[in-house]
Amino acid sequence: MASIVGAVGLAASSLAPSAQAQQPVTLRVAIVQQVDSLNPFLATYQASTEVGRLMYDYLTAYDAKDQRPVEALAKSWEKSADNLTWTFTVPDGKKWSDDQPITAGDVAFTYNLMMTDKEAATANGSFVAGFESVTAPDDRTVVIKTRAPQASMLALDVPIVPEHVWKGVGKIADYKNDTPPVVGSGPFVLSEYRANEFIKLKANKNYWRGAPKYDELHFVYYKTVDAAVQALDRGELDLVNRMGPAQFDSLKGKSGITLNKAQGRRFNELVLNSGAATRTGEPIGDGHPALKDVRVRRAVAKAIDQDAIIARVNGGYAERGTGPIPPVFPDFHLTPETVRPFDPAAANTELDQAGYPRGADGTRVGPDGTPLRFRLIGHTSRAYDEQAGEYVKGSLADVGIAVDVQLVADTLLDEYGVAGKFDLIFSGWGTNPDPDFILSLHTCDARPASPTATGTTDSFFCDATYDELYRQQGAELDPAKRSELVKRMQQRFYDEVPAIILGHDNALEAYRNDTFASFTIQPDPGGVIMAQNGVWGYYGAVPVAASTGSSGPKGLLVAGAVVVVLLVGGGVWLLARRRGATAGDRE
């Protein structure tokens, strides 16, 4: 497996056997985003799906090196000549964490639940929307029949749940799935959860790839990334990601810390409320009416200097945004036919010509006399939103549009977004090697079924041309032809401006190399440790003791306050203790 390996400093003046009981080797990871749910059928936040991957395997996985489809619960697969029937083999010997066998019946149960229960389809329903039937003729065989060829069949990012547990669940929407023991198939099992405090998991000894090389994985909540970075520097944490440029640069040259700058799979976007509505077209929310006018949306896009935001807010640690799919997936990444320029003069002219003159105070007004005053909603947990928000505010003021930046908690921002109660809103998603899911977020069917329902739409975009291209790409199995269709979809999105992809962030990560010697990255080279398309970063983490082959006692104390400790199996706990510490990707 590919790894990033940190230099480990080993020195000691005098060592004495530990009087403490053997301590579990624990990887402590910072988390700043709230969890919306640990129910895999409902979870959409990046933090939630990250934990969910660790608890539940999918039918197939993405290779750590090049992200090609590889074995997960299914070991092999084949498709029919007409591309409508897929047969997956679930081998004997894989077990749930409670020792029950994993069978094809669990896979069929999961998919059929999503196909028959709207609540179970909340997070990942687009993956099964084209299924005609899913059956398990025996314990080892899953047969999926689709209504049309489906290109994403080896990229079904759906956590498979144990039928013997979930068949007893009543209403899916009410089931939190956060009370241990939570039966799973992934490399870790939930052991304790306190909302907005921590998520603790233990190594799954039944994991079919073999148990992880350490005992426990703790996600510890911090209100800000700044606080998390400081905790890493003090030795209270082992791994941090999603850092800003100043935070990342502040750790350069720090003893005991290894930095990782990777090409990320996430994007930051500014969503414009182009007309929030249900699937039937019933308007919802209170978005500004001027944003329904594509001429206004295009002018807004021209007024914002994306390169300046990348330079000043991202510190240069990002790539310019075009469509939702980042450069890390070159087969699907869009290079626009015509790159939209930063041109505030043109934006002013176009707004004038579209019938939005400036009022006495310099703020433009629409044909109905409504001033162009937009609310911009952002996350309190992200420094990016605060900084980019002020930049957007200043840029739009130059073209006569007033902006009120409002930073709110993650859960409140999500409520506003779902209900269409915004004019502009910061958002962001992680993308997968297969583009189908991220593209589906902008289809008409992704909008909510009713004003009180929850949809999966990212932008409330509904466009017949886009939807037809989405249908075509989903059924196209020729890679080159599908690539062209996906790029045409993104071009349509780019031209209609339901959102502005501000940039694709570099992933800025750091870890303590005096507690953990290495982590598996994805892809290799240039990949990330956290927020992967899989579990490799956490699963492949190697504690310092394991990397040095130590077989001695798991704890050694240091005689003397200023010497560097020789870290062995209990290094995580010892390092935190020595420093006076206490242990505790949707946006």
PAKOLDREN-765764 format. One record per residue (C-alpha): x, y, z; residue number from 1. Coordinates in Angstrom, 3 decimals. Layout:
<<X,Y,Z>,NUM>
...
//
This chain:
<<0.000,0.000,0.000>,1>
<<1.131,3.512,-0.765>,2>
<<2.026,5.568,2.309>,3>
<<3.246,8.901,3.495>,4>
<<5.983,8.150,6.014>,5>
<<7.043,10.649,8.637>,6>
<<10.469,10.940,10.192>,7>
<<10.350,9.647,13.756>,8>
<<12.632,11.140,16.364>,9>
<<13.753,8.618,18.982>,10>
<<15.767,9.752,21.969>,11>
<<15.754,9.238,25.715>,12>
<<18.016,10.026,28.663>,13>
<<16.564,7.434,31.012>,14>
<<13.610,5.106,30.731>,15>
<<11.642,3.262,33.356>,16>
<<8.919,0.629,33.038>,17>
<<5.441,2.124,33.066>,18>
<<3.375,1.722,36.150>,19>
<<0.280,2.337,34.136>,20>
<<-1.961,-0.404,32.794>,21>
<<-1.603,-1.140,29.109>,22>
<<-3.344,1.629,27.187>,23>
<<-5.135,1.211,23.853>,24>
<<-3.330,2.666,20.855>,25>
<<-5.659,5.429,19.639>,26>
<<-5.716,7.610,16.554>,27>
<<-7.195,10.984,17.506>,28>
<<-8.644,12.964,14.619>,29>
<<-10.055,16.497,14.612>,30>
<<-13.588,17.102,13.403>,31>
<<-15.120,20.566,13.061>,32>
<<-18.262,19.814,11.065>,33>
<<-21.441,18.689,12.760>,34>
<<-22.901,15.259,12.046>,35>
<<-26.392,15.298,10.574>,36>
<<-27.002,11.572,11.175>,37>
<<-25.220,8.272,11.749>,38>
<<-28.085,6.519,9.978>,39>
<<-26.495,5.561,6.627>,40>
<<-29.783,6.077,4.775>,41>
<<-30.018,9.697,5.941>,42>
<<-26.422,10.932,6.299>,43>
<<-25.258,13.521,3.751>,44>
<<-22.734,15.709,5.621>,45>
<<-19.101,14.947,4.865>,46>
<<-18.362,14.165,8.523>,47>
<<-21.289,11.740,8.678>,48>
<<-20.432,9.853,5.501>,49>
<<-16.761,9.690,6.521>,50>
<<-17.720,7.856,9.716>,51>
<<-20.295,5.776,7.861>,52>
<<-17.660,4.421,5.459>,53>
<<-15.688,3.162,8.443>,54>
<<-18.720,1.305,9.819>,55>
<<-20.241,-0.156,6.639>,56>
<<-18.588,-1.495,3.496>,57>
<<-20.090,-0.900,0.049>,58>
<<-20.634,-3.551,-2.591>,59>
<<-17.383,-2.492,-4.310>,60>
<<-14.543,-0.190,-3.278>,61>
<<-12.075,2.195,-4.927>,62>
<<-8.434,1.133,-5.050>,63>
<<-6.057,3.165,-2.905>,64>
<<-3.564,3.710,-5.708>,65>
<<-5.651,4.573,-8.769>,66>
<<-9.286,4.468,-7.542>,67>
<<-10.325,1.691,-9.932>,68>
<<-13.169,-0.606,-8.708>,69>
<<-11.910,-3.354,-6.410>,70>
<<-13.322,-5.909,-3.984>,71>
<<-15.428,-4.845,-1.017>,72>
<<-18.386,-7.005,0.041>,73>
<<-18.496,-8.370,-3.502>,74>
<<-15.352,-10.131,-4.702>,75>
<<-16.284,-10.438,-8.378>,76>
<<-18.941,-9.334,-10.859>,77>
<<-20.093,-9.724,-14.438>,78>
<<-22.673,-8.115,-16.685>,79>
<<-24.961,-9.514,-19.352>,80>
<<-24.484,-8.927,-23.073>,81>
<<-27.322,-6.379,-23.099>,82>
<<-25.778,-4.497,-20.121>,83>
<<-29.031,-4.758,-18.151>,84>
<<-28.187,-7.530,-15.669>,85>
<<-25.287,-7.454,-13.227>,86>
<<-24.326,-10.462,-11.099>,87>
<<-22.144,-9.921,-8.015>,88>
<<-20.540,-12.650,-5.907>,89>
<<-20.349,-12.179,-2.123>,90>
<<-17.770,-14.735,-0.941>,91>
<<-18.194,-16.989,2.057>,92>
<<-16.303,-16.069,5.223>,93>
<<-16.987,-12.331,5.562>,94>
<<-18.713,-11.476,8.844>,95>
<<-20.596,-8.666,10.521>,96>
<<-19.075,-7.330,13.722>,97>
<<-21.495,-9.512,15.749>,98>
<<-20.130,-12.684,14.072>,99>
<<-23.135,-13.176,11.810>,100>
<<-22.222,-14.019,8.185>,101>
<<-22.483,-11.338,5.513>,102>
<<-24.668,-12.644,2.703>,103>
<<-26.097,-11.598,-0.631>,104>
<<-29.391,-11.249,1.224>,105>
<<-27.996,-8.258,3.142>,106>
<<-27.157,-6.525,-0.139>,107>
<<-30.579,-7.246,-1.648>,108>
<<-32.287,-6.111,1.552>,109>
<<-30.428,-2.773,1.555>,110>
<<-31.162,-1.913,-2.060>,111>
<<-34.794,-3.058,-1.916>,112>
<<-35.357,-0.977,1.209>,113>
<<-34.127,2.081,-0.677>,114>
<<-36.324,1.206,-3.661>,115>
<<-39.495,0.859,-1.583>,116>
<<-39.049,3.339,1.276>,117>
<<-38.638,7.018,0.309>,118>
<<-36.994,7.798,3.628>,119>
<<-34.372,5.113,3.047>,120>
<<-33.605,6.733,-0.321>,121>
<<-32.909,10.151,1.237>,122>
<<-29.111,10.136,1.002>,123>
<<-28.305,7.785,-1.871>,124>
<<-31.529,7.106,-3.737>,125>
<<-30.112,8.172,-7.095>,126>
<<-27.953,5.041,-7.190>,127>
<<-30.974,2.697,-7.223>,128>
<<-33.440,4.896,-9.121>,129>
<<-32.778,2.958,-12.341>,130>
<<-33.011,-0.521,-10.793>,131>
<<-35.810,-2.812,-11.940>,132>
<<-35.133,-5.538,-9.371>,133>
<<-32.531,-6.794,-6.893>,134>
<<-32.601,-10.441,-5.833>,135>
<<-30.409,-12.895,-3.919>,136>
<<-31.040,-16.364,-5.412>,137>
<<-28.602,-17.759,-2.832>,138>
<<-26.381,-16.472,-0.016>,139>
<<-23.466,-15.801,-2.356>,140>
<<-25.159,-14.231,-5.402>,141>
<<-26.708,-10.803,-5.961>,142>
<<-28.541,-10.160,-9.241>,143>
<<-29.381,-6.555,-10.170>,144>
<<-31.535,-5.826,-13.203>,145>
<<-31.700,-2.262,-14.488>,146>
<<-34.270,-0.603,-16.732>,147>
<<-31.515,0.829,-18.916>,148>
<<-27.735,0.387,-19.016>,149>
<<-26.238,2.071,-15.944>,150>
<<-22.654,3.288,-16.038>,151>
<<-22.306,3.611,-12.253>,152>
<<-22.819,-0.062,-11.385>,153>
<<-19.277,-0.443,-10.030>,154>
<<-19.553,2.838,-8.124>,155>
<<-22.660,2.277,-5.978>,156>
<<-21.685,4.340,-2.942>,157>
<<-24.341,2.799,-0.712>,158>
<<-23.506,1.450,2.763>,159>
<<-24.771,-2.147,2.987>,160>
<<-26.565,-2.816,6.281>,161>
<<-27.206,-6.127,8.119>,162>
<<-30.709,-7.401,7.407>,163>
<<-30.948,-9.164,10.773>,164>
<<-30.637,-5.778,12.503>,165>
<<-32.419,-3.386,10.149>,166>
<<-35.459,-5.532,9.397>,167>
<<-36.571,-4.697,12.939>,168>
<<-36.252,-0.932,12.435>,169>
<<-39.611,0.811,12.208>,170>
<<-39.568,4.319,10.740>,171>
<<-36.216,4.938,9.032>,172>
<<-36.404,8.706,9.530>,173>
<<-36.620,8.262,13.315>,174>
<<-33.789,5.733,13.689>,175>
<<-30.579,7.420,14.857>,176>
<<-28.263,4.386,14.732>,177>
<<-25.954,5.950,17.307>,178>
<<-26.373,3.677,20.330>,179>
<<-23.719,0.934,20.643>,180>
<<-23.423,-1.828,19.801>,181>
<<-23.916,-0.800,16.171>,182>
<<-23.400,-3.841,13.967>,183>
<<-21.268,-3.127,10.915>,184>
<<-18.932,-4.639,8.326>,185>
<<-16.252,-1.947,8.073>,186>
<<-12.851,-1.757,9.776>,187>
<<-14.275,0.035,12.822>,188>
<<-17.323,-0.305,15.079>,189>
<<-19.041,2.584,16.874>,190>
<<-18.335,2.364,20.603>,191>
<<-19.527,5.753,21.934>,192>
<<-21.086,8.915,20.537>,193>
<<-21.785,12.273,22.119>,194>
<<-23.157,14.851,19.719>,195>
<<-20.771,17.763,19.188>,196>
<<-18.217,16.213,21.562>,197>
<<-16.760,13.045,20.088>,198>
<<-17.293,9.891,18.052>,199>
<<-15.382,6.860,19.314>,200>
<<-14.856,3.687,17.338>,201>
<<-13.018,0.445,18.058>,202>
<<-11.175,-1.787,15.624>,203>
<<-13.431,-4.464,14.142>,204>
<<-11.636,-7.738,14.827>,205>
<<-13.910,-9.446,12.279>,206>
<<-12.998,-7.127,9.413>,207>
<<-12.471,-9.283,6.350>,208>
<<-9.287,-7.486,5.251>,209>
<<-7.839,-7.986,8.746>,210>
<<-8.133,-5.747,11.799>,211>
<<-6.472,-2.288,11.773>,212>
<<-3.017,-1.985,13.372>,213>
<<-4.315,0.074,16.296>,214>
<<-7.136,-0.252,18.803>,215>
<<-9.357,2.815,18.699>,216>
<<-10.234,5.741,16.447>,217>
<<-11.567,8.913,18.080>,218>
<<-13.045,11.868,16.205>,219>
<<-12.827,14.840,18.579>,220>
<<-14.928,17.960,17.996>,221>
<<-13.399,21.420,17.810>,222>
<<-15.315,24.620,17.151>,223>
<<-12.736,25.896,14.702>,224>
<<-9.880,24.522,12.626>,225>
<<-7.598,26.982,14.427>,226>
<<-8.321,25.254,17.722>,227>
<<-7.707,21.852,16.138>,228>
<<-4.351,22.946,14.681>,229>
<<-3.258,24.233,18.070>,230>
<<-4.255,20.912,19.639>,231>
<<-2.197,19.048,17.049>,232>
<<0.796,21.248,17.820>,233>
<<0.404,20.483,21.544>,234>
<<0.157,16.745,20.900>,235>
<<-3.500,16.426,21.857>,236>
<<-4.415,15.218,18.360>,237>
<<-2.749,13.001,15.791>,238>
<<-4.392,14.055,12.516>,239>
<<-5.995,17.241,11.171>,240>
<<-7.288,18.202,7.723>,241>
<<-9.241,20.989,6.015>,242>
<<-6.728,23.583,7.152>,243>
<<-6.552,27.064,5.714>,244>
<<-3.324,28.293,4.115>,245>
<<-2.154,30.273,7.154>,246>
<<-2.795,27.310,9.445>,247>
<<-0.961,24.939,7.125>,248>
<<2.002,27.278,6.717>,249>
<<2.227,27.812,10.494>,250>
<<3.113,24.129,10.934>,251>
<<5.981,24.094,8.452>,252>
<<9.206,23.064,10.157>,253>
<<7.473,22.025,13.376>,254>
<<9.106,19.114,15.145>,255>
<<7.022,15.951,15.196>,256>
<<4.623,17.095,12.457>,257>
<<4.404,15.935,8.842>,258>
<<2.457,18.005,6.307>,259>
<<0.564,16.703,3.283>,260>
<<-0.617,18.934,0.429>,261>
<<-2.754,16.908,-1.969>,262>
<<-4.898,17.497,-5.014>,263>
<<-8.352,17.442,-3.455>,264>
<<-11.663,16.070,-4.661>,265>
<<-13.790,18.766,-3.016>,266>
<<-15.037,22.100,-4.312>,267>
<<-16.248,25.343,-2.810>,268>
<<-19.255,26.913,-4.476>,269>
<<-21.492,29.933,-4.219>,270>
<<-25.053,28.767,-4.894>,271>
<<-27.456,31.319,-6.391>,272>
<<-31.148,30.793,-5.632>,273>
<<-32.338,30.593,-9.222>,274>
<<-35.860,29.632,-8.161>,275>
<<-36.284,27.130,-5.326>,276>
<<-39.221,24.844,-6.017>,277>
<<-40.529,21.321,-5.522>,278>
<<-40.378,18.618,-8.188>,279>
<<-43.763,19.753,-9.450>,280>
<<-42.562,23.350,-9.756>,281>
<<-44.309,24.721,-6.656>,282>
<<-42.200,27.675,-5.435>,283>
<<-40.702,27.432,-1.961>,284>
<<-38.474,29.640,0.145>,285>
<<-37.898,33.373,-0.166>,286>
<<-35.095,33.778,-2.688>,287>
<<-34.624,37.123,-4.368>,288>
<<-36.668,37.239,-7.607>,289>
<<-33.853,38.868,-9.589>,290>
<<-31.768,35.690,-9.324>,291>
<<-34.289,33.854,-11.497>,292>
<<-32.938,36.005,-14.332>,293>
<<-29.919,34.238,-15.880>,294>
<<-28.585,37.640,-16.985>,295>
<<-28.264,38.658,-13.330>,296>
<<-26.611,35.365,-12.418>,297>
<<-24.086,35.726,-15.251>,298>
<<-23.325,39.287,-14.197>,299>
<<-22.748,38.148,-10.617>,300>
<<-20.320,35.510,-11.893>,301>
<<-18.393,38.057,-13.968>,302>
<<-18.152,40.427,-11.000>,303>
<<-16.331,37.874,-8.814>,304>
<<-12.610,37.384,-9.362>,305>
<<-12.101,33.665,-8.711>,306>
<<-8.341,33.898,-9.163>,307>
<<-8.123,36.599,-6.508>,308>
<<-10.146,34.484,-4.054>,309>
<<-7.795,31.554,-4.659>,310>
<<-4.770,33.798,-4.113>,311>
<<-6.072,35.740,-1.114>,312>
<<-8.452,33.361,0.654>,313>
<<-7.013,29.985,-0.351>,314>
<<-3.448,31.279,-0.203>,315>
<<-2.854,29.707,-3.581>,316>
<<-3.771,26.245,-2.300>,317>
<<-6.590,25.621,-4.792>,318>
<<-7.324,25.223,-8.483>,319>
<<-9.760,27.395,-10.412>,320>
<<-13.303,26.089,-10.499>,321>
<<-15.290,25.410,-13.642>,322>
<<-17.684,22.487,-13.285>,323>
<<-18.279,20.387,-10.155>,324>
<<-15.769,17.667,-11.113>,325>
<<-12.209,18.546,-10.055>,326>
<<-8.944,18.122,-11.990>,327>
<<-8.074,15.030,-9.922>,328>
<<-10.557,13.215,-12.200>,329>
<<-9.216,14.373,-15.598>,330>
<<-11.511,12.158,-17.686>,331>
<<-14.521,14.184,-16.526>,332>
<<-13.073,17.578,-15.551>,333>
<<-14.374,20.487,-17.643>,334>
<<-12.265,23.029,-19.463>,335>
<<-14.965,25.494,-20.604>,336>
<<-15.422,26.368,-24.261>,337>
<<-15.042,29.999,-23.236>,338>
<<-13.648,30.818,-19.813>,339>
<<-15.854,33.355,-18.072>,340>
<<-13.697,36.443,-17.474>,341>
<<-13.509,38.574,-14.373>,342>
<<-15.022,41.690,-15.899>,343>
<<-16.923,44.038,-13.552>,344>
<<-17.281,46.612,-16.343>,345>
<<-19.100,44.066,-18.508>,346>
<<-21.193,43.017,-15.496>,347>
<<-22.270,46.626,-14.963>,348>
<<-23.158,47.042,-18.632>,349>
<<-25.151,43.818,-18.751>,350>
<<-27.119,44.718,-15.621>,351>
<<-27.923,48.117,-17.117>,352>
<<-29.088,46.533,-20.359>,353>
<<-31.154,43.911,-18.507>,354>
<<-33.197,46.600,-16.772>,355>
<<-31.555,46.821,-13.338>,356>
<<-30.578,50.493,-12.989>,357>
<<-28.816,51.949,-9.952>,358>
<<-30.951,53.725,-7.402>,359>
<<-30.115,56.946,-5.567>,360>
<<-27.942,55.067,-3.058>,361>
<<-26.051,53.206,-5.803>,362>
<<-27.875,49.923,-5.249>,363>
<<-29.571,48.517,-8.328>,364>
<<-33.312,47.895,-8.472>,365>
<<-35.262,45.380,-10.494>,366>
<<-38.149,45.978,-12.910>,367>
<<-40.553,45.537,-9.978>,368>
<<-38.706,48.142,-7.898>,369>
<<-37.095,45.581,-5.541>,370>
<<-33.516,46.559,-4.599>,371>
<<-30.812,44.017,-5.409>,372>
<<-29.946,43.243,-1.794>,373>
<<-28.841,39.646,-1.361>,374>
<<-28.383,37.589,1.800>,375>
<<-25.249,35.435,1.706>,376>
<<-25.396,32.512,4.156>,377>
<<-22.172,30.821,5.299>,378>
<<-20.827,28.424,7.929>,379>
<<-19.548,29.746,11.241>,380>
<<-17.251,26.703,11.335>,381>
<<-15.333,27.691,8.200>,382>
<<-12.889,30.576,8.028>,383>
<<-13.185,30.317,4.239>,384>
<<-16.833,31.408,4.326>,385>
<<-16.094,34.471,6.428>,386>
<<-13.180,35.600,4.272>,387>
<<-14.672,34.744,0.886>,388>
<<-17.994,36.215,2.000>,389>
<<-16.463,39.630,2.594>,390>
<<-14.685,39.418,-0.743>,391>
<<-17.948,38.590,-2.559>,392>
<<-19.660,41.430,-0.718>,393>
<<-17.070,43.945,-1.881>,394>
<<-17.020,42.649,-5.448>,395>
<<-20.795,42.810,-5.859>,396>
<<-20.939,46.265,-4.288>,397>
<<-18.785,47.428,-7.194>,398>
<<-21.587,46.476,-9.597>,399>
<<-24.421,47.893,-7.486>,400>
<<-25.514,44.761,-5.619>,401>
<<-25.669,44.933,-1.816>,402>
<<-24.774,41.783,0.137>,403>
<<-25.480,40.958,3.783>,404>
<<-23.148,38.167,4.955>,405>
<<-24.738,35.953,7.623>,406>
<<-22.671,33.174,9.220>,407>
<<-24.690,30.460,10.952>,408>
<<-24.241,26.963,12.423>,409>
<<-24.019,24.019,10.015>,410>
<<-27.440,22.663,10.932>,411>
<<-29.135,26.047,10.512>,412>
<<-27.417,26.616,7.175>,413>
<<-28.692,23.225,6.046>,414>
<<-32.238,24.147,7.100>,415>
<<-32.063,27.387,5.114>,416>
<<-30.658,25.589,2.095>,417>
<<-33.262,22.803,2.068>,418>
<<-36.103,25.287,2.490>,419>
<<-34.809,27.674,-0.202>,420>
<<-34.531,30.473,2.351>,421>
<<-31.463,32.173,0.925>,422>
<<-30.310,34.335,-1.944>,423>
<<-26.675,33.238,-2.001>,424>
<<-25.240,30.394,0.072>,425>
<<-21.820,28.799,0.431>,426>
<<-21.738,25.072,-0.108>,427>
<<-19.336,22.362,-1.150>,428>
<<-19.205,18.670,-1.926>,429>
<<-16.708,15.870,-2.273>,430>
<<-16.779,14.158,-5.648>,431>
<<-16.340,10.469,-6.440>,432>
<<-14.395,8.763,-9.239>,433>
<<-17.731,8.105,-10.927>,434>
<<-19.501,11.447,-11.605>,435>
<<-23.110,10.240,-11.531>,436>
<<-23.958,11.230,-7.955>,437>
<<-22.551,14.752,-8.046>,438>
<<-24.274,15.366,-11.381>,439>
<<-27.589,14.063,-10.027>,440>
<<-27.685,16.837,-7.407>,441>
<<-28.631,19.340,-10.113>,442>
<<-31.464,17.403,-11.766>,443>
<<-35.138,18.296,-11.506>,444>
<<-35.862,15.071,-9.602>,445>
<<-33.366,16.020,-6.885>,446>
<<-35.719,18.766,-5.724>,447>
<<-38.001,17.992,-2.747>,448>
<<-41.283,16.180,-3.356>,449>
<<-43.198,18.782,-1.317>,450>
<<-42.536,22.080,0.471>,451>
<<-41.985,20.206,3.749>,452>
<<-39.937,17.326,2.325>,453>
<<-36.160,17.060,2.102>,454>
<<-34.615,16.726,-1.342>,455>
<<-31.051,16.025,-2.388>,456>
<<-30.770,19.057,-4.658>,457>
<<-27.685,21.198,-4.299>,458>
<<-28.933,24.237,-6.185>,459>
<<-32.651,23.766,-7.098>,460>
<<-31.454,23.792,-10.696>,461>
<<-34.037,22.326,-13.084>,462>
<<-33.174,22.350,-16.762>,463>
<<-34.519,20.016,-19.469>,464>
<<-31.273,20.083,-21.467>,465>
<<-29.185,19.192,-18.418>,466>
<<-31.590,16.409,-17.396>,467>
<<-31.518,14.823,-20.853>,468>
<<-27.725,14.830,-20.866>,469>
<<-27.778,13.296,-17.390>,470>
<<-30.000,10.488,-18.637>,471>
<<-27.715,9.855,-21.594>,472>
<<-24.471,9.769,-19.598>,473>
<<-25.970,7.383,-17.067>,474>
<<-26.661,4.835,-19.793>,475>
<<-23.444,5.322,-21.777>,476>
<<-20.881,2.569,-21.106>,477>
<<-18.302,3.785,-23.638>,478>
<<-15.813,5.807,-21.526>,479>
<<-14.939,8.363,-24.210>,480>
<<-18.565,9.031,-25.163>,481>
<<-19.611,9.284,-21.534>,482>
<<-16.777,11.717,-20.821>,483>
<<-18.035,14.000,-23.579>,484>
<<-21.620,13.899,-22.255>,485>
<<-20.477,14.684,-18.714>,486>
<<-18.466,17.665,-19.941>,487>
<<-21.452,18.948,-21.935>,488>
<<-23.565,18.770,-18.767>,489>
<<-21.029,20.804,-16.850>,490>
<<-20.838,23.322,-19.691>,491>
<<-24.604,23.771,-19.463>,492>
<<-24.304,24.217,-15.697>,493>
<<-21.489,26.733,-16.216>,494>
<<-23.523,28.748,-18.730>,495>
<<-26.765,28.812,-16.703>,496>
<<-24.970,29.697,-13.426>,497>
<<-27.157,28.054,-10.745>,498>
<<-23.898,28.119,-8.777>,499>
<<-20.356,29.389,-9.187>,500>
<<-17.673,26.772,-8.531>,501>
<<-15.189,29.061,-6.824>,502>
<<-12.337,26.571,-6.617>,503>
<<-11.177,23.041,-6.012>,504>
<<-9.254,23.122,-2.756>,505>
<<-5.942,21.430,-2.253>,506>
<<-6.312,19.122,0.726>,507>
<<-4.099,20.514,3.493>,508>
<<-3.420,17.902,6.157>,509>
<<-0.989,17.339,9.017>,510>
<<-0.241,14.504,11.415>,511>
<<1.982,13.731,14.390>,512>
<<4.824,11.588,13.101>,513>
<<5.894,10.798,16.658>,514>
<<2.674,8.854,17.267>,515>
<<1.817,7.539,13.810>,516>
<<4.540,6.613,11.374>,517>
<<2.553,6.420,8.157>,518>
<<-0.865,6.670,6.511>,519>
<<-2.144,5.208,3.251>,520>
<<-2.994,7.918,0.735>,521>
<<-5.490,7.892,-2.123>,522>
<<-4.642,8.207,-4.983>,523>
<<-0.908,7.631,-5.107>,524>
<<0.992,9.790,-5.770>,525>
<<-0.376,13.101,-4.571>,526>
<<-3.363,11.811,-2.628>,527>
<<-5.171,12.555,0.618>,528>
<<-5.249,10.847,4.022>,529>
<<-8.725,11.967,5.084>,530>
<<-11.912,12.494,3.046>,531>
<<-10.966,9.689,0.677>,532>
<<-13.180,7.597,-1.556>,533>
<<-12.734,4.792,0.933>,534>
<<-11.262,3.874,4.314>,535>
<<-7.605,3.448,3.412>,536>
<<-6.248,6.448,5.323>,537>
<<-7.664,5.349,8.653>,538>
<<-7.466,1.617,8.041>,539>
<<-3.853,1.741,6.852>,540>
<<-2.530,4.004,9.625>,541>
<<0.596,2.537,11.246>,542>
<<1.440,3.513,14.837>,543>
<<5.079,4.264,15.576>,544>
<<5.405,1.120,17.706>,545>
<<4.128,-1.107,14.910>,546>
<<6.474,0.511,12.385>,547>
<<9.506,-0.134,14.618>,548>
<<8.439,-3.689,15.326>,549>
<<8.414,-3.165,19.093>,550>
<<7.179,-6.132,21.086>,551>
<<7.921,-4.772,24.515>,552>
<<5.498,-3.302,27.066>,553>
<<2.986,-0.786,25.705>,554>
<<3.995,2.030,28.014>,555>
<<7.289,3.612,29.076>,556>
<<7.609,6.731,31.226>,557>
<<10.373,9.279,30.951>,558>
<<12.536,10.352,33.863>,559>
<<12.975,14.070,33.242>,560>
<<10.657,16.728,31.918>,561>
<<12.563,17.917,28.875>,562>
<<13.784,14.737,27.189>,563>
<<12.077,13.291,24.132>,564>
<<10.176,10.130,24.967>,565>
<<10.832,6.827,23.203>,566>
<<7.401,6.071,21.775>,567>
<<6.248,2.496,21.719>,568>
<<2.787,0.937,21.616>,569>
<<1.135,3.406,23.983>,570>
<<2.801,6.395,22.368>,571>
<<-0.423,8.242,21.672>,572>
<<-1.452,8.255,25.324>,573>
<<2.044,8.903,26.635>,574>
<<2.692,11.844,24.340>,575>
<<-0.565,13.489,25.271>,576>
<<0.132,12.882,28.938>,577>
<<3.640,14.307,28.742>,578>
<<2.394,17.501,27.181>,579>
<<-0.355,17.927,29.732>,580>
<<-2.975,17.174,27.095>,581>
<<-6.324,15.483,27.448>,582>
<<-7.680,13.435,24.629>,583>
<<-11.120,13.988,24.133>,584>
<<-16.209,16.332,3.968>,585>
<<-21.682,17.927,2.674>,586>
<<-20.832,21.420,3.807>,587>
//
